[in-house]
Amino acid sequence: MLIRPEQQHDIAAIERVVTRAFATAPHTSGTEAKIVDALREAGALALSLVAETDGEVVGHVAVSAVALSDGSTGWYGLGPLAVAPGHQGKGLGGQLAAHVLDALRERHAAGCVVLGEPGYYGRFGFRADPDFVLPGVPPEYFQVVRFTPEAGGGTVAYHPAFEVAA
């Protein structure tokens, strides 16, 4: 498997992977592929990596900047993270998550937030943190990994692309 930055010719494959990966997810909005497209169109994809096996895109992860109410900078949101159904359960999603977190550390980011399953994202260092709030979301599902101990906090706002309609 190869993990690499997305390229222009990957866009249709990314859309298929994301759509299929979230088709049966319990907490899907049905807009995940549209969110990735809207982030790309807005120039807001800080990182967009694909997992490729035998020349086929089978996974994708997007990372975009988030805003914190305390004015802290250098914060990012991980997601959507998607693996094609036939390739799930093989560690591809974990490898994509680990790659983007390493890339953010190399960029000297302050930290990363994720809205997702605590049991899954906890293995990458994500934890619920009372200093960070995503309105309308149960706090245990909104998690944080700090890359610097003095990194801020507050109410988190994702890019407007996350408000795209179905």
C-alpha positions in Angstrom: 0.0 0.0 0.0 1.1 3.5 -0.8 0.0 6.7 1.0 0.5 9.8 -1.0 -0.9 13.3 -1.5 -4.0 13.4 -3.7 -3.6 14.3 -7.3 -6.1 15.8 -9.8 -6.7 12.4 -11.4 -7.7 11.0 -8.0 -10.8 13.2 -7.4 -13.4 10.9 -8.8 -12.0 7.9 -7.0 -11.9 9.8 -3.7 -15.5 10.7 -4.1 -16.4 7.0 -4.7 -14.4 5.8 -1.7 -15.8 8.4 0.6 -19.4 7.9 -0.6 -19.1 4.1 -0.2 -17.3 4.2 3.1 -20.0 6.3 4.7 -23.0 4.7 3.0 -23.8 2.5 6.0 -22.0 4.4 8.8 -24.3 4.9 11.8 -23.6 8.6 12.2 -23.3 9.7 8.6 -24.7 13.0 7.3 -24.5 11.7 3.7 -22.5 14.8 2.8 -19.0 13.6 3.5 -17.9 13.4 -0.2 -19.4 16.8 -0.8 -17.5 18.2 2.2 -14.2 17.0 0.7 -15.2 18.5 -2.7 -16.2 21.8 -1.0 -13.0 22.0 1.0 -11.0 21.4 -2.2 -12.9 24.0 -4.1 -12.3 26.5 -1.3 -8.6 25.8 -1.2 -9.1 24.7 2.4 -7.6 21.2 2.3 -4.5 21.5 4.4 -3.8 17.8 3.7 -5.5 15.4 1.4 -3.9 11.9 1.3 -5.0 8.8 -0.5 -4.2 5.1 0.2 -3.5 3.3 -3.0 -3.3 -0.5 -3.4 -2.4 -2.0 -6.8 -3.0 1.4 -8.5 -6.4 1.8 -7.0 -7.4 4.5 -4.5 -8.9 2.6 -1.5 -8.7 5.2 1.2 -8.7 9.0 1.8 -8.2 11.4 4.6 -8.8 15.2 4.6 -7.4 17.7 7.1 -8.5 21.4 7.2 -7.8 24.3 9.5 -10.2 25.0 12.3 -10.8 28.2 14.3 -10.7 28.4 18.1 -12.7 31.0 20.0 -9.6 31.9 22.0 -7.8 33.0 18.8 -5.3 30.2 19.0 -3.8 29.3 15.6 -2.2 26.2 14.2 -5.2 23.9 14.8 -6.6 21.4 12.3 -9.5 19.1 12.0 -9.1 15.5 10.8 -11.9 14.2 8.6 -13.5 12.9 6.8 -11.4 9.7 6.9 -12.7 6.9 4.6 -11.7 3.4 3.6 -13.5 1.5 0.8 -15.7 -1.2 2.3 -13.7 -4.1 0.9 -10.5 -2.7 2.5 -11.8 -1.9 5.9 -10.5 -3.7 9.0 -7.0 -4.0 7.5 -5.4 -1.0 9.2 -5.6 1.4 6.2 -7.6 4.0 8.1 -5.1 3.9 11.0 -2.2 4.3 8.6 -3.9 7.3 7.0 -4.6 8.9 10.4 -1.0 8.3 11.6 0.4 9.8 8.4 -1.6 13.0 8.7 -0.8 13.4 12.4 2.9 13.0 11.6 2.6 15.6 8.8 0.9 18.0 11.2 3.6 17.6 13.8 6.2 18.3 11.1 4.4 21.5 10.3 4.6 22.5 13.9 0.8 22.5 14.3 -0.6 23.2 17.7 -2.9 20.2 17.6 -5.7 18.4 15.9 -9.4 17.8 16.6 -11.7 15.0 15.4 -15.3 14.2 15.7 -15.5 10.4 15.9 -15.5 7.2 17.8 -13.4 7.5 21.0 -12.4 3.8 20.9 -11.0 4.3 17.4 -9.3 7.7 17.6 -8.0 7.2 21.2 -5.2 4.9 19.9 -3.8 7.9 18.1 -3.7 10.1 21.2 -7.0 11.8 20.8 -8.9 12.4 24.1 -12.0 14.3 25.1 -10.8 17.7 26.5 -13.1 20.0 28.5 -11.1 23.0 27.1 -12.5 22.2 23.6 -16.1 22.4 22.6 -18.0 21.6 19.4 -21.5 22.9 20.0 -24.2 20.3 19.7 -21.9 17.3 20.0 -21.5 15.0 23.0 -18.1 15.9 24.4 -16.8 12.3 24.4 -17.1 12.2 20.6 -15.2 15.5 20.1 -11.6 14.7 20.8 -8.3 16.5 20.8 -4.6 15.7 20.4 -2.3 18.5 21.5 1.1 18.7 19.9 2.2 21.5 22.3 1.2 21.7 26.0 0.4 25.4 25.9 -2.0 25.0 22.9 -5.2 26.9 23.5 -8.8 25.9 23.6 -12.4 27.2 23.4 -15.3 26.6 21.0 -14.1 25.1 17.7 -15.5 26.1 14.3 -14.9 24.0 11.2 -14.6 25.5 7.7 -18.0 26.5 6.2 -17.6 23.6 3.7 -18.8 21.3 6.5 -22.2 22.9 6.2 -22.7 21.7 2.6 -26.2 20.4 2.0 -27.0 16.8 1.0 
